[in-house]
């Protein structure tokens, strides 16, 4: 892979030669789109290259927009011209490059500026913040996590740079990364991975377990997050040439498609937005309020719960939280607190936490 530098004065070219590689290494995966194939012809190789790079940016922008926009804003995607798209760029890199005197072919990785993208997004959704951009920590297990396993390596491919889900597989020699090797699929929860996730500012993680069985690999995905009930799904991938090693690439493709499906099912949690709602709780004893209060204290997105008023059998509380009311509802359900919108307003009640859905897990 080599860097493409803009035509400029020699000293500027030298500066960019130093800075662009650093920018590429430090690029936010959410705002980096890889695997965009370009192919253009022109009177000269240089002209063909310029045309090809410009042709690929709208494709990269379309992928990026779907990553960072809310579901309700997907139809509002702006059609940006070449000049506007260049204004969003931090740089790009190329691989599989081929050229002739009149043609240029390559696979391009486009690196966008989060701040520039935010300016465009705020024209569509004024409350947009860069912190809304979702990043997923992906932890491959076979049956446990190893940074150097064939299953982990299967996800380190440029073809996944164009996925709607920007993910990172843990690497490095830090103690928290090494600790991941001790995890088991069934028991892994957010507390087990949050230190590693914090490094990439991820609020979600997916554990991908590969289980070889006769004739296929079974891929199990478990989605976990700051304040979410874990979600599990499974897929069967037939063996390629009766070889587990040769099947890992196809299994990784299926896993990424599955992660994209999980992604579409739920809106991102906006950790920059703090909201408040007032809810009534019907109680018959002080112990009921204590139970609800203790359960809500387990939820990271609940910032504060305070009593507003009390009457016989009824309490009114103010809840300060991050995200939307629907996301608060989903976060409270696993700890047994039911948030309901009634005609008279919000209510809170306690019910036993739901048990995980039984699954034929290997």
C-alpha positions as a printed NumPy array, in Angstrom:
array([[  0.   ,   0.   ,   0.   ],
       [  1.359,   3.437,  -0.792],
       [  0.264,   6.956,  -0.02 ],
       [ -1.064,   9.267,  -2.741],
       [  0.142,  12.839,  -2.379],
       [ -1.453,  15.934,  -3.92 ],
       [  0.544,  17.868,  -6.5  ],
       [  2.191,  20.695,  -4.633],
       [  5.472,  22.441,  -4.036],
       [  8.339,  20.113,  -3.096],
       [  8.512,  21.205,   0.516],
       [  4.769,  20.673,   0.93 ],
       [  5.054,  17.237,  -0.618],
       [  7.762,  16.397,   1.888],
       [  5.582,  17.591,   4.754],
       [  2.623,  15.548,   3.571],
       [  4.859,  12.513,   3.083],
       [  5.588,  12.665,   6.792],
       [  2.133,  13.605,   8.031],
       [ -0.186,  11.482,   5.897],
       [  1.129,   8.1  ,   7.051],
       [  0.7  ,   9.235,  10.644],
       [ -2.838,  10.404,   9.892],
       [ -3.668,   7.079,   8.278],
       [ -2.428,   5.146,  11.285],
       [ -4.337,   7.38 ,  13.707],
       [ -7.498,   7.59 ,  11.596],
       [-10.773,   6.945,  13.344],
       [-12.098,   3.633,  11.948],
       [-15.609,   5.074,  11.841],
       [-14.461,   7.756,   9.405],
       [-12.234,   5.472,   7.313],
       [-13.799,   3.667,   4.351],
       [-11.732,   1.008,   2.585],
       [-12.122,  -1.283,  -0.388],
       [-13.492,   1.276,  -2.854],
       [-12.517,   0.028,  -6.317],
       [-11.791,   2.761,  -8.867],
       [-11.109,   2.509, -12.598],
       [-10.802,   5.484, -14.934],
       [ -9.22 ,   6.406, -18.252],
       [ -8.046,   9.789, -19.536],
       [ -5.5  ,  11.423, -21.81 ],
       [ -2.718,  10.803, -19.264],
       [ -2.044,   8.556, -16.304],
       [ -2.119,  11.508, -13.905],
       [ -5.482,  12.689, -15.219],
       [ -6.895,   9.149, -15.029],
       [ -5.745,   8.872, -11.418],
       [ -7.361,  12.182, -10.429],
       [-10.638,  11.191, -12.091],
       [-10.62 ,   7.751, -10.467],
       [-10.021,   9.118,  -6.967],
       [-12.822,  11.652,  -7.391],
       [-15.15 ,   8.946,  -8.695],
       [-14.616,   6.807,  -5.594],
       [-15.378,   9.49 ,  -3.009],
       [-19.185,   9.505,  -3.489],
       [-19.237,   5.74 ,  -2.882],
       [-17.162,   6.159,   0.273],
       [-19.347,   9.05 ,   1.441],
       [-22.498,   6.955,   0.97 ],
       [-21.059,   4.214,   3.203],
       [-19.908,   6.728,   5.8  ],
       [-23.241,   8.529,   5.873],
       [-25.085,   5.284,   6.589],
       [-22.674,   4.656,   9.453],
       [-23.154,   7.957,  11.253],
       [-26.743,   8.975,  10.398],
       [-29.722,   8.061,  12.515],
       [-32.176,   5.636,  10.966],
       [-34.726,   8.428,  10.597],
       [-32.231,  10.555,   8.639],
       [-31.078,   7.96 ,   6.086],
       [-33.319,   9.394,   3.365],
       [-31.828,  12.871,   3.919],
       [-28.35 ,  11.997,   2.646],
       [-26.987,  15.084,   0.833],
       [-25.557,  14.652,  -2.661],
       [-22.224,  16.423,  -2.355],
       [-20.228,  17.561,  -5.377],
       [-16.534,  16.803,  -5.904],
       [-15.382,  20.033,  -4.241],
       [-17.51 ,  19.451,  -1.141],
       [-16.314,  15.861,  -0.853],
       [-12.681,  16.944,  -1.077],
       [-13.425,  19.316,   1.789],
       [-14.408,  16.343,   3.967],
       [-11.188,  14.454,   3.252],
       [ -8.12 ,  14.002,   5.393],
       [ -6.376,  11.841,   2.819],
       [ -6.444,   8.467,   1.162],
       [ -4.291,   5.421,   0.549],
       [ -4.282,   2.929,  -2.303],
       [ -3.559,  -0.762,  -2.805],
       [ -3.647,  -3.133,  -5.79 ],
       [ -2.671,  -0.203,  -7.972],
       [ -2.289,  -0.629, -11.735],
       [ -1.701,   2.064, -14.295],
       [ -0.91 ,   2.614, -17.934],
       [ -0.353,   5.767, -19.923],
       [ -4.12 ,   6.372, -20.078],
       [ -5.727,   4.235, -17.34 ],
       [ -5.655,   4.038, -13.546],
       [ -7.041,   1.148, -11.438],
       [ -6.788,   0.743,  -7.637],
       [ -8.549,  -0.095,  -4.381],
       [ -8.765,   3.078,  -2.328],
       [ -9.143,   3.778,   1.389],
       [-10.682,   7.199,   2.028],
       [-10.031,   8.955,   5.333],
       [-12.619,  11.572,   6.309],
       [-12.361,  14.369,   8.867],
       [-14.789,  13.797,  11.784],
       [-15.062,  17.546,  12.331],
       [-15.829,  18.283,   8.671],
       [-18.38 ,  15.467,   8.554],
       [-19.993,  16.827,  11.723],
       [-20.542,  20.208,  10.036],
       [-22.427,  18.51 ,   7.186],
       [-24.406,  16.304,   9.554],
       [-25.517,  19.217,  11.749],
       [-27.208,  20.785,   8.737],
       [-29.367,  17.632,   8.638],
       [-29.633,  16.863,  12.356],
       [-28.736,  19.921,  14.502],
       [-28.099,  17.757,  17.557],
       [-25.492,  15.59 ,  15.808],
       [-22.228,  15.074,  17.688],
       [-19.116,  13.183,  16.649],
       [-19.584,  11.041,  19.766],
       [-22.696,   9.556,  18.123],
       [-20.516,   7.733,  15.591],
       [-20.547,   4.085,  16.545],
       [-17.475,   1.918,  16.884],
       [-17.619,  -1.763,  17.679],
       [-14.992,  -3.808,  19.453],
       [-14.897,  -7.243,  17.808],
       [-13.544, -10.151,  19.848],
       [-13.1  , -13.37 ,  17.822],
       [-13.088, -16.572,  19.888],
       [-12.197, -20.096,  18.753],
       [-12.946, -21.146,  21.477],
       [-11.123, -18.337,  23.331],
       [ -9.598, -15.101,  22.108],
       [ -6.087, -15.062,  20.654],
       [ -4.709, -12.066,  18.77 ],
       [ -2.705, -14.324,  16.454],
       [ -5.273, -17.043,  15.748],
       [ -6.431, -17.795,  12.205],
       [ -9.951, -16.752,  13.247],
       [ -8.798, -13.328,  14.486],
       [ -6.631, -12.843,  11.406],
       [ -9.637, -13.54 ,   9.149],
       [-11.153, -10.215,  10.232],
       [ -8.023,  -8.196,   9.463],
       [ -8.763,  -7.612,   5.792],
       [ -9.141,  -4.432,   3.718],
       [-12.448,  -5.743,   2.337],
       [-14.101,  -5.063,   5.679],
       [-13.192,  -1.379,   5.537],
       [-16.299,  -0.803,   3.435],
       [-18.608,  -2.406,   5.968],
       [-21.416,  -0.376,   7.516],
       [-19.954,  -1.448,  10.849],
       [-16.558,   0.041,  11.761],
       [-14.931,  -2.55 ,  14.023],
       [-11.534,  -3.174,  15.557],
       [-10.043,  -6.503,  16.649],
       [ -7.982,  -6.073,  19.866],
       [ -4.22 ,  -6.004,  19.433],
       [ -1.153,  -5.025,  21.419],
       [  0.456,  -6.376,  24.539],
       [ -1.397,  -4.468,  27.257],
       [ -2.612,  -6.362,  30.309],
       [ -6.294,  -5.771,  29.516],
       [ -5.914,  -7.169,  25.982],
       [ -4.106, -10.246,  27.338],
       [ -6.9  , -10.674,  29.883],
       [ -9.396, -11.184,  27.045],
       [ -7.87 , -14.617,  26.382],
       [ -9.408, -15.852,  29.642],
       [-12.969, -14.979,  28.667],
       [-15.646, -17.541,  27.828],
       [-18.362, -16.761,  25.281],
       [-21.385, -17.44 ,  27.502],
       [-20.205, -15.469,  30.504],
       [-18.576, -12.457,  28.804],
       [-20.267,  -9.162,  29.66 ],
       [-19.545,  -5.472,  29.169],
       [-17.475,  -5.161,  32.353],
       [-15.042,  -7.742,  30.938],
       [-14.267,  -5.695,  27.808],
       [-14.917,  -2.065,  28.725],
       [-11.245,  -1.157,  29.285],
       [-10.287,  -2.324,  25.803],
       [-13.423,  -0.756,  24.305],
       [-12.653,   2.591,  25.939],
       [ -9.433,   2.875,  23.943],
       [-11.411,   3.12 ,  20.707],
       [-14.315,   4.994,  22.314],
       [-16.621,   2.04 ,  21.672],
       [-19.887,   1.676,  23.558],
       [-20.639,  -1.726,  22.037],
       [-18.801,  -4.98 ,  21.448],
       [-19.492,  -8.179,  19.559],
       [-18.016, -11.518,  20.562],
       [-17.722, -13.83 ,  17.536],
       [-17.324, -17.503,  18.393],
       [-16.337, -20.001,  15.676],
       [-17.272, -23.612,  16.444],
       [-16.109, -26.263,  13.935],
       [-18.608, -29.119,  13.66 ],
       [-18.902, -31.859,  11.011],
       [-19.344, -30.278,   7.598],
       [-19.506, -26.648,   8.727],
       [-18.44 , -23.886,  11.063],
       [-21.086, -22.513,  13.366],
       [-20.636, -18.788,  14.008],
       [-22.183, -17.378,  17.169],
       [-22.419, -13.608,  17.671],
       [-23.044, -12.025,  21.047],
       [-23.642,  -8.291,  21.169],
       [-22.954,  -6.5  ,  24.449],
       [-22.976,  -2.824,  25.369],
       [-22.818,  -0.245,  28.132],
       [-26.466,  -0.606,  29.061],
       [-27.877,  -3.351,  26.878],
       [-29.148,  -6.868,  27.337],
       [-26.826,  -9.248,  25.423],
       [-28.196, -10.444,  22.076],
       [-27.184, -13.765,  20.495],
       [-27.542, -15.015,  16.927],
       [-25.988, -17.973,  15.102],
       [-25.12 , -18.857,  11.506],
       [-23.932, -22.032,   9.779],
       [-21.153, -21.734,   7.189],
       [-20.442, -24.864,   5.071],
       [-16.822, -26.031,   5.04 ],
       [-14.743, -24.975,   2.035],
       [-12.833, -27.972,   0.616],
       [-13.495, -29.741,   3.914],
       [-11.027, -27.38 ,   5.627],
       [-11.71 , -25.272,   8.713],
       [ -8.784, -22.96 ,   7.909],
       [-10.05 , -22.309,   4.379],
       [-13.546, -21.638,   5.709],
       [-12.554, -18.9  ,   8.155],
       [-12.671, -16.177,   5.462],
       [-16.247, -17.091,   4.469],
       [-17.198, -17.387,   8.132],
       [-15.768, -13.917,   8.799],
       [-17.837, -12.537,   5.908],
       [-20.959, -14.087,   7.411],
       [-20.083, -12.723,  10.846],
       [-19.697,  -9.176,   9.513],
       [-23.023,  -9.433,   7.661],
       [-24.58 , -10.639,  10.908],
       [-23.07 ,  -7.738,  12.839],
       [-24.524,  -5.34 ,  10.258],
       [-27.953,  -6.876,  10.859],
       [-27.552,  -6.412,  14.613],
       [-26.431,  -2.831,  13.942],
       [-29.566,  -2.008,  11.931],
       [-31.851,  -3.33 ,  14.644],
       [-30.957,  -0.641,  17.138],
       [-30.263,   3.089,  17.03 ],
       [-26.923,   4.348,  18.411],
       [-26.775,   5.563,  21.976],
       [-26.007,   9.294,  21.997],
       [-23.73 ,   9.668,  25.003],
       [-23.511,  13.433,  24.474],
       [-27.218,  14.048,  25.139],
       [-28.392,  14.194,  28.754],
       [-32.163,  14.107,  29.253],
       [-34.61 ,  14.099,  32.147],
       [-38.04 ,  12.6  ,  32.64 ],
       [-40.439,  12.532,  35.587],
       [-42.135,   9.235,  36.437],
       [-44.584,   7.952,  39.048],
       [-43.953,   4.792,  41.076],
       [-46.779,   2.987,  42.866],
       [-45.346,   1.49 ,  46.039],
       [-46.823,  -0.447,  48.938],
       [-43.66 ,  -0.486,  51.057],
       [-40.339,   1.407,  51.353],
       [-38.609,  -1.774,  50.224],
       [-40.121,  -1.494,  46.758],
       [-38.556,   1.919,  46.192],
       [-35.224,   0.655,  47.5  ],
       [-35.335,  -2.292,  45.093],
       [-36.026,  -0.031,  42.084],
       [-33.392,   2.482,  43.165],
       [-30.724,  -0.207,  43.577],
       [-31.589,  -1.75 ,  40.205],
       [-31.377,   1.613,  38.412],
       [-27.993,   2.305,  40.005],
       [-26.597,  -0.607,  37.958],
       [-27.283,   1.187,  34.672],
       [-24.374,   3.314,  33.435],
       [-26.598,   5.624,  31.393],
       [-28.747,   6.559,  34.401],
       [-26.99 ,   9.567,  35.89 ],
       [-29.294,  10.503,  38.756],
       [-32.608,   9.53 ,  40.333],
       [-34.181,  11.908,  42.834],
       [-37.539,  12.072,  44.624],
       [-39.719,  14.993,  43.499],
       [-42.844,  14.309,  45.572],
       [-44.439,  11.64 ,  47.785],
       [-47.999,  10.675,  48.645],
       [-49.662,   7.607,  50.105],
       [-48.782,   4.72 ,  47.819],
       [-47.217,   6.92 ,  45.129],
       [-43.767,   8.453,  44.586],
       [-42.757,  10.877,  41.843],
       [-39.106,  10.746,  40.805],
       [-36.928,  12.628,  38.356],
       [-34.58 ,  10.49 ,  36.242],
       [-31.557,  12.016,  34.529],
       [-30.188,   9.757,  31.784],
       [-28.219,   9.543,  28.53 ],
       [-29.909,   8.696,  25.235],
       [-33.586,   8.531,  24.316],
       [-36.578,   7.304,  26.363],
       [-36.703,   4.128,  24.233],
       [-33.03 ,   3.461,  24.963],
       [-33.641,   4.079,  28.674],
       [-36.537,   1.602,  28.539],
       [-34.301,  -1.034,  26.91 ],
       [-31.486,  -0.41 ,  29.386],
       [-33.742,  -0.769,  32.438],
       [-35.543,  -3.929,  31.333],
       [-32.623,  -6.339,  31.996],
       [-32.449,  -5.222,  35.659],
       [-36.193,  -5.6  ,  36.125],
       [-37.329,  -1.97 ,  35.968],
       [-40.218,  -1.335,  33.586],
       [-40.575,   2.165,  32.144],
       [-44.005,   2.827,  30.607],
       [-45.525,   5.854,  28.896],
       [-49.156,   6.207,  29.917],
       [-51.726,   8.846,  29.08 ],
       [-51.043,  10.638,  32.358],
       [-47.248,  10.438,  31.982],
       [-44.347,   8.062,  32.68 ],
       [-44.468,   5.267,  35.255],
       [-41.801,   2.99 ,  36.732],
       [-42.412,  -0.45 ,  38.195],
       [-40.328,  -3.424,  39.246],
       [-40.657,  -6.894,  37.741],
       [-38.252,  -9.857,  37.964],
       [-35.514,  -9.475,  35.324],
       [-36.197, -11.584,  32.21 ],
       [-34.206, -14.768,  31.886],
       [-31.956, -15.167,  28.826],
       [-33.646, -16.921,  25.937],
       [-32.691, -20.578,  25.879],
       [-30.564, -21.504,  22.878],
       [-28.998, -24.708,  21.615],
       [-25.536, -23.402,  22.309],
       [-22.633, -25.685,  21.544]])
